[in-house]
Amino acid sequence: MTFKYNNVYINDTSLVAGPYEKKGPLGNTFDKTYDDLYLGKKTWEQAEVKLIEDSVEILLNKINKKKKDIDIHISGDLLNQIVATNYASASIKIPLLGIYSACATSTESLIIGANMIEANQIKNCICSVSSHNNAAEKQFRYPVEYGGPKPKTATFTVTGGTSSYLSSNKKGIRIESGTVGTVSELGITDPNHMGAIMASSAGDTIHQHLTDMKRDPNYYDLIITGDLGLYGSKIMIDYVKTKYGTTIKNHKDAGLMIFDIDSQPVFAGGSGAACSTLVTYGHIFKLMKQKELKKVLLVATGSLLSPTMAFQKLGIPSISHAISLEVI
């Protein structure tokens, strides 16, 4: 399903990143960075809470608003029961909608916020998302101390937190439309090959968006996926061509942009809920404001991985949501 918007804008954004992201090719596009993964906290989970808190605080300062001025906060993360979001919200004190679509949470939050603003249910909102490398590894794979080897298909979870301010005020980047994806599950059981897991849902959502809006891929200057990585990106391009007969030539993946996969120990590239927005809100929005890009389709991709179900050898489902962004 695709929603069309007439009067919704991302007025401003904030980006907080960790040490690996700081050392990557987009390190100078973030508002705040940290040199270690603890962020001054005792645990990685508490560090992820701080990522959200920092991003909201920075954003409020940018837009010169108080917490009481914000109608609703829409946020999610990768931890069980979205605990990073919940603990952060306890200190932020803005009415919360906590959401989860794994690494597609960012675009899910934008669709929800845009729908509510378009329907005049709210005047504004903040959409946030976070992910933390070690907290995610600890929860979804092995204890970090285990030091288990990984295959080359594995991706490296981004440490970061982002927030965006949405309103009907005609400023910044316009949200032109949004497509809610459907869950895809092709029987892939390898949790270290998330690119392959998410490629089909990304392809399906791109196809659905283009069909609903009666467009071809070249309508957009860029189609950017969230975090398919090196191998998932190739699979997605082949999948769309094979299943739908569509050739996509204007594609880039945020997971391949946020890190230098040749010099950093990130395997097949970046992943994580904050990956797509760290790249889009910083580097891509800069290009859009310079009019080097005018129309961008952001497709955040999420692997809906449950360790419990993975141990039962079930296929891992995925979902992708898309947002069409335009220069005013």
PyMOL commands that set and color helices and strands:
alter all, ss='L'
color gray80, all
select helices_A, chain A and resi 19-22+27-29+44-63+67-69+80-92+102-118+133-140+144-146+194-212+217-219+229-244+254-257+275-289+307-311
alter helices_A, ss='H'
color red, helices_A
select strands_A, chain A and resi 2-4+9-17+32-33+72-76+96-98+124-131+156-157+160-167+173-179+222-225+251-253+270-271+295-303+318-327
alter strands_A, ss='S'
color yellow, strands_A
deselect
rebuild
show_as cartoon
